[in-house]
Amino acid sequence: RYYTEGYWDYRDYDLANMNCLVVWGCDPLSSNRNVPNTINKIGDLMERGKLITVDPRLSAIAAKSHEWAPVKPGEDGALATAIAHVILVQGIWHKEFVGDFKDGKNQLQPGKTVDETAFAEKLTHGLVKWWNLELKDRT
């Protein structure tokens, strides 16, 4: 944990500093090391931002969420792929973290292969390769 996050202790949701929480396949209100802390802070998040849950069951967190996506078990990968496709085609990824095209123009278009050398990645590896092999034909 120290080498990936620079922190030895337990990391919990930073509910005080977020405006949107996407809870995917878990329930921090009932199965988190810091359940009391989460219960105390989730109301503030719900007042100022959005709470979205992706889970096949109507868990405690899903019942409180602004949006609940009850995906069928095993099909959440398709949802994640669709979300990634939209983020990449619309060019709304976090460029300071992921990187960007060297000419500044988004070349990720449905069905089109992209030259991997045209993209300068920062803290990721293989984004354009993933696009070419998997995502470009997933619309």
Buried (B, 14 or more C-beta within 10 A) or exposed (E): EEEEEEEEEEEEBEBEEEEEBEBEEBBBBEEBEEBEBBBEBBEEBBEEBBBBBBBBEEBBBBEBBEEBBEBEEEEBEEBEEEEBBEBBBEEEBEEEEBBBBEEEEBBBEEEEEBEEEEBEBEEBEEBBEBBBEEBBEEE
